[in-house]
Amino acid sequence: MLPRHLIEWALLSAPDAIVICDARGRIEFVSRQVSALFGYEAEELLGRPIEQLLPQRLRGSHRDLRARFAHAPRARAMGEGLELLGCRKNGTEFPVEISLSPIRDGDRLLVAAAIRDATGRRRTERELTLAREAAEAARRLADEASRAKSRFLSTASHDLRQPVQSLALTNGTLRRLVRDPSALEVLELQERAIGAMARLLNALLDISKLEAGSVRPEIREFTVATLFEELRQEFSSLALEKHITLGFEAGGDLLRSDLSLLEQVMRNLVANAIKYTPRGEVRVRCLREPALVWLEVADTGVGIAPDQLPHIFDEFFQVGARSSGTGNGYGLGLSIVRRIVELLELKLEVRSEPGAGSSFRVGVPVGAGS
């Protein structure tokens, strides 16, 4: 058993304010921290009721709580789930945390109360609550804006495309009726402008739908050969016009993803490869790993400078736009690729060397039947 003077010294030096009361709630001991916390000197509190340290309006109810504790004393936090308040000598109130411990002094019951100022913790809790409420309000606003955008896109997509389709039909009718060479030349220019406008509109609508979260993947299994055959039919004539060799190596692997969205990814990659390959070849093939199939589009084109690689998936960014003078496209294809890859949770890798070509690879999960 420690000597009494050592016990008193430990209590006096404790970091929390320590108050010891008898069974009637009369204060018999206070530590140094009590003066720092409440503003009373020890002599002003000794022999006084513990309610001296509470706001006036809470003293009556506290006497009942104290009597209840004396009837069944045990070590516990006081007022669990309640906001406890202390009152300083100058009348100011502040939140506190209190731990109670019964002490037996012979036949007497004493109660030790460890009191801590909870002002900082309560302030932090309030700030966190306000931050959570603000974040929740912002999330609700963002969700509503996204739903509104989805509703707009769903309603407006047809209406936005219809005028362009009407222009294309009108242009085709005029080309069949007009015989004047000068007029036919103008109509050809108009056809190109309409086509460019349609491609831009479709790309912008695709990006908007992906951003709004209105695109819902339909995951199923399909073969690489099915995907590559669609690409071969679509791009063979374009590669032939540019005198580029377009090759496909499909294999018999089974993939698990959204066929339509993955086809859109590969279509943009193949179109880009043909666009930036003035001569040589574009090769589309699959590379098998245990859990993935890499779909690779490699070309022998102009390549991408290292300082441009970080930006190729940005909207309206075109490789070598300042110097190539291609004037084709709007730099939206790879932006759509990035968004679809993220939506489908696929992997995407890019390798390129200026003057030697580029390689884009998309990692797709293997189907269960492979």
Buried (B, 14 or more C-beta within 10 A) or exposed (E): EEEEEEEEEEBBEEEBBBBBBBBEBEBBBBBBBBBEBBBBEBEBBEEBBBBBBBBEEBBEEBBEEBEEBBEEBEEEEBBEEEEBBBBEBEEEEBBBBBBBBBEEEEEEBBBBBBBBBBEEEBEEEEEEEEEEEEEEEEEEEEEEEBEEBBEEBEEEBEEBBEEBEEBBEEBEEBBEEEEEEEEEEEBEEBBEEBEBBBBBBBBBBBBBBBBBEBBEBEEEBBBBBEBBEBBBEEBEEBBEEEEBEBEBEBEEBBBBBBBEBBBBBBBBBBBBBBBBBEEBBBBBBBBBEEEBBBBBBBBBBBBBEEEBBEEBBEBEBBBBBEEBEBEEBBBBBBBBBBBBBEBBEBEBEBBBEBEEBBBBBBBBBBBEEB
